[in-house]
Amino acid sequence: MSHPHHDGPESETVAVVTDRAAQRAKELGAGEALEALCAELERQPRLGRPIRTITEGGQQVELYSTRIEGDPAAGRPAVNVVHAYAPAPPWPPTVRIAAIVPENPPAEMNPL
């Protein structure tokens, strides 16, 4: 994993991005948007739509999906980001961004 984020002593949650997710964000031109999402997830680790809770290595991990709007001017599609929040030890609480998937706009939204 790479790209740990920590804004300072007042921030309890640490956000990290897996190498694979970071590479995908780069390919999609969503690097800056992903950086902003990391900062937001440190403040609100349960941001997004809950998917499910799993047990990973004896630890409860909450899975969420969050949508990042596209930027047509920059040629960046909307993407869905899957992240896992581990609120219990090991401390500090951690959000791990694991996957970034481009979202295809409905056909009727595409210009001719």
N, C-alpha and C positions, 0 to 999 in steps of 0.2 A: 504494500500500500504506500501511497505517497501523498504529498500535499497536506500535511497536518495544518490545521488552522486553530489558533487560540488567540482571542482578542485581549486577554489580560486577566488579572486575578479575579475580576468580577464575573467572568465567564466560567461556568462550571462544566459545560459540555464541550467536547472536542470533536470537530468534524474532520473526517479523512476521506480521501477519494482513492478507490482502488486504481492501480495502474491501468487496467483495462478500461474503466470508466473515463479516466483522464484522457486516454488516447482517443476514445470514441467522441468525447466532447470536442477535442481538437479537430478531428475529422469533420464534425458537423458545424464547426465555427461557433461552438457554444461555450468556449473556455471562460470568457468573462462572466457569462450568465451563471455558469457553474460556481465560479468563485463567489458571486453574490449569494447564491443559494447556500453555500457552505456557511457563510457568515450568518445568514438568517436561521439556519438549522442549529447553530450554536445557541441562539436565543430561544428558538422554538423547535426543539428536537422532534416533536410530534406533529410537525407541519405536514399537511397533505391528507390523502385518503388512506385510512388504515386498510391493510391487506389482510394480515393475520399476525398472530404471535406464535413463535416457535421456541423450542429449547435447543440451544447450541452449546455443547460442552457444559451442560448443567446450568446454563445461564438463560434467562428469559430475554428474547430478542423480539422487538416489535418491528414489523415490516410495513413500510408506507410507500405510496406513489405520489409524486408531486409533478405538476405540469409546469414547464417553462414556456411562456408564449414565444412564438416565432418572431423573427424580424425580417420581413420580406425585403426591405431595403438593403440589408446586409446579406441576404441570401441564406439566412439561417432558418431552418424549419422549427416548428414547435416540437418539443421533446418531452417525453415522460421520463422521470428520474425515479429509480427505485432505491430507497435507502433503508438501512436497518439501524434501529436505535437500541442500544444496550444500556438501560438505566441503572442496573445493579453492578456490583463489583465485577471485573476489575475497575477501579476508579482511575481517572474521572469517567463519568458517563460519556459514551462515545456514539456518534452517528457515523455510519460507514456508507458512503455512496457507492453502490455496487454496479448499477446498470443505467445506461442512457439509451433510450429508444426513440428514433424520430417518429413523429406523428404525421400521417398523411392527411392532408385536408380533403374534405368531401369533394367529389368531382364537380358538383355544382358551384363550388367556391373557386375553382381554377379558371383563370381568364382564357378566352379562346385565342 
